[in-house]
Amino acid sequence: MTRRAYLTALSGFLLAALAVGQAVAHPHVFVDAKAEIVFAPDGSIQAIRHRWSFDEAYSAYITQGLDKNGDGKLTSDELAELAKINVELLPDVEFFTAAKLNGRKQEFGTPGEQVMSYEDKILTLTFTLPLKTPAKARSFGIEIGDPTYFVAFTIVDAPDAVVIKDAPQGCVVRVNRPPKLDDATQKRLAEADITAMPDVSGLEITTRALVACP
């Protein structure tokens, strides 16, 4: 599956809008993200545990028909297949994640421990993304986002936005969020052809986090 095909599949909301002739601004899906950097007992960085909460409109669309017992609630069991499909497709978009360990780009292994939940009209996907080669690090940087801006990721503004688990003493985390897009840029993206990728060249649209260890 191509990147474009995956992004189209991800945005069922976009397909619905096209069907009824509505105009939908870029981006098409919004995600509030949290991340946990997981360390192994030997002090090496082992994985990133992502937690992505989708916007209400996309959450409502993509979960249609999944309440199998008709009780008005969506359980993790009812969402298990959707979680599995989403995680299986993530390699085609490079997991919406880039990582550098001591300045070197990292590759990822097969993601796992995926689970979805639905609460207060918001669908949340949690999964673990392991490094292909865990290693100790003085610096570990991650970047979360979609460079095409088809999906807009925002690392939440909260103390637990990016945290470290079982890290050696003295490790700290710093989060750098992109500046808010100006009104003219937002207007240009909103008026762009919804069937095409927007021109985001020169824009800073991804969030970075850096873990520094002594």
Residue, then its C-alpha position, 0 to 999 in steps of 0.5 A: m500500500t502506498r503512503r497516499a493510499y494509507l492516508t486515504a484509508l486512515s481518513g474515512f472522514l475525508l471519504a465521507a465528506l467527498a461522498v456528500g460534496q462537503a468541503v473539508a480543510h487540511p488537515h483531515v484528521f487531528v490526533d492528540a499524542k502522548a509518548e512514553i520512552v521505555f528503558a530496559p533494566d540495563g539502561s538502554i532505550q527499548a521502545i516508544r509507547h504511543r498514545w494517540s487520541f483521534d478527533e471526535a468527528y473521525s472517532a465517530y465515523i471510523t467506529q460505525g457498526l463496531d458496537k456488536n452487542g448494541d449496548g451503546k458502548l465500545t469495548s476494547d474487544e470490539l475495537a481489537e480488529l480496528a486497532k490491529i489494522n491500524v498498527e499493521l499499516l503504520p510501517d507504510v507511513e514510517f509510524f508517523t515517528a522518527a527517532k535519533l539515538n546519539g545523533r543516529k537515525q533509528e529503525f523500528g521493529t514490529p509494533g505490538e501491545q496495541v489496544m483501542s479505547y473509546e471514551d467521551k466520544i474520543l477513540t484512542l490507540t495505544f501501542t508499543l513501538p520497539l527500537k530495532t536495536p536498543a542501546k544506551a544513549r546520552s541523547f534520544g530525540i523523537e519527532i511525531g507527526d505527518p510531514t504531509y499534514f494530512v494528519a495533524f499530530t499535537i503532543v498535548d500540553a500536559p506534564d505527562a505529554v512525554v515521559i520516561k519509564d525506568a530511566p537511569q537517574g538524571c535523565v530528563v525530557r524536553v518537548n519542543r512544539p511547533p509555532k501556531l500557523d498564522d491566519a494566512t497559512q491556515k486559510r491557504l490550507a483550508e482552501a486547498d484541494i481536499t483530494a490532494m496533499p497540501d503544500v507544507s514546504g517550509l512549515e514546521i508542523t511536527t513536535r519534537a522531544l529530547v531525552a538527555c541522560p548523563 
